[in-house]
Amino acid sequence: MGHTHDHDHSLPAGGEAEQPVLDLSIPDSELSPAEVSRRGFLRSAGLLGAGTAAAATGAFAAPGVAMAHDHGPLGRSWAGRSRINTLLWLAGDHHIHTQHSSDAQYRVIDQVRHANAYGLDWMVITDHGSVAHAKIGVDKVNPDIVAARREIDDTLVFQGLEWNIPAAEHGTVFVHPGRNEVAVLKEFENTFDGTVKGAGDPTPANEALAISGINFLADAVTKRRVQDALFLANHPARKGIDSPHEIRGWRDANPRIAVGFEGAPGHQASGIAAPLGPGSGRGGYDNSPSAASFPQYPLESYRTWGGFDWMTATVGGLWDSLLAEGKPWWITANSDSHKVYLDNSKAGGGDFDTNGRYDDPVYAGSFASGNSDFWPGFYSRTHVGSADFTYASVMNGLRAGRVWVDHGGLIGGLDVRVRSAGSWVTLGDTLVVRRGAPVQLAVAIDLADGPNWAQFVPKLARVDVIRGAVTGPVKDRDVFAAPGTKVAKSFEVNQSTGRVTLTYDLGRADGPFYLRLRGTDGNRTAPGFLGAAVDPAGPAMDVLGSADPWTDLWFYTNPIWVVPNR
Amino acid sequence: MTVAGYDLGHRGTVEAEHWLASLLSAAEGSPVACTHLVHGPDPRVVVTISGGAPPVAPSSTEAAAAAVADHAAGLAGRAVLFPGVRSLTGILPVATLLSESAIDEVVVLGGPPCEPDSRIDTRDFVRPQYRDGRLVLMATPAPGGLIAPFEVPNPTPCCANH
């Protein structure tokens, strides 16, 4: 495709996540004495406890790597592919449907061509788990994916599926390409899909089946059936059926496989006002509690807030309660593209149940104003700090939490570092510092330097630093509040081009804490769900039938932890 | 007040309301009917009815008894039928909604509190909840400067593949 890649095989400063010291499946006896010592240190710092794998590397990495920030050979996309801290920041989407889903319509190549044109470097095809998909579709989609990989060589195309998590919502499951990619996905779907197995109800047995599914994926990697596998929960608050203890259960079952959830759901055109839009809930979030939902979730959790899921958008809320445990859990933002807003095609005919897919889409002769989705890359992006442009590197970067997300191309690039005494780490990582040492946050933001896909240049108005104490594992697994977490600092952004640099003194480290960033175009804000003292100007609850996604843009980063040693 | 509870395994409120509609076409008087979510491993919806004469024998399950107690005390229950519900159609001032029906209060989520002259788009679907002996309608901002009930008439179905 005439697009060159800057193949730099040097490892990022933070190191790859699967350093053996962090991989608890590797016993101490197989580590070097230095590694055993390092693992013990992390353990005593509370960072390598039950299930913690991905967080915690950076303080041991070589400090002071010069920032090599260039936009590289862009070639095609406004998104660009910038190298920061030796990392390639690759934009992607792990939640995309095709004609192999009963409620979608596009060919694989339709989605891949659009994703590529809109600047995505990686994408995951995730058709719904179903009887027809498990039997036919999961096989039939593969040659189309393989062909798309050949035709579009500068977007990585993973095969995955959208798992009906037993007793819960949907989730993305995907694997590294390889000889067994279909076999593993097919066996997984036939054995663990909530729809295929009739395991939707919130029973203990069904919740256990979900855990078994995660363990199956881990086993498939351990046994080298596939090189890698990941699971992320999708639209977690949409129906209120992902309880906090289930989310914790997935994470703790295997944190190498279960790495996070959608901070922002897809279907972002869904709230555009009728009659020119669907006139529904942004993100497709228009539900109310049901008998299957977690009873303690408030009504507000059933709507998006500035386009983001309530679990993520609430400062001091569910996501923060997970991070305050000191355990990794990452957010993403995806299209969930089924049928694109104002597209003029429609689903082909054919018997979906018999064929495992619809016929190819056909010209509709009209514009589908009721469609709720955008093409992959058009609006939602998940930026992953990858060591290289490879399938393995993207999966490693996701697992390590080197991830930030944005809507509408709000910013062009982001370099976040927490530093102390010459060492620094970036997103997803943990800085271990001497107790009492001063710690500083340093942020460099490349403002949007070109138009987004609504043809305007977004303007960043404000950046918030959200900070919370690490309080360790929770006794009540259904807790969804982190009372100590709040917006600690806000920066008004008063320039419209170039790079913004922000520094913020985090004080002397006397206890473990984490921080994360959030930024906004400033168009629509309100006191947060937990009040103005926690979040004075957070995202507002989206209005059903009146949510223009282009005038309410946010970016969110994943966290960085700071842990003082003895 | 006699309250009857029906624990018939309805999976959701839509199914429960459908059953209720078929039942009450034959009922007399002006009944108050509520749905109650039964959480847990066997999720379902219990229906309670008071003030009518339903021609079906009530259930004697634990969930039905709990729902009946909540209904009788006005502690919980999502009201499908209540005094004045039939006049709550179209767009109304909040003051009218309060005066024409048994609803005691409108609470707005995600926006400023409403005033008596705030206009509410009922969407012909008003399902207030009993709370502490009061009938409270949860509402939220809606297009055109209106407010609307939080619960929408046709949400993306629970079984939607999206």
Interface residues (C-beta under 8 A of the other chain):
Chain A: S101 S102 D103 H128 S130 D201 P202 T203 P204 K239 H267 A273 G279 S280 G281 G284 D286 N287 S288 P289 S290 A291 A292 S293 F294 P295 L299 E300 R303 D336 H338 A526 A540 M541 V543 L544 G545 S546
Chain B: R11 G12 T13 L37 V38 H39 G40 P41 D42 P43 R44 V45 L109 G110 G111 M138 T140 P141 A142 P143 G144 A148 F150 E151 V152 P155 T156 C158 A160 N161 H162
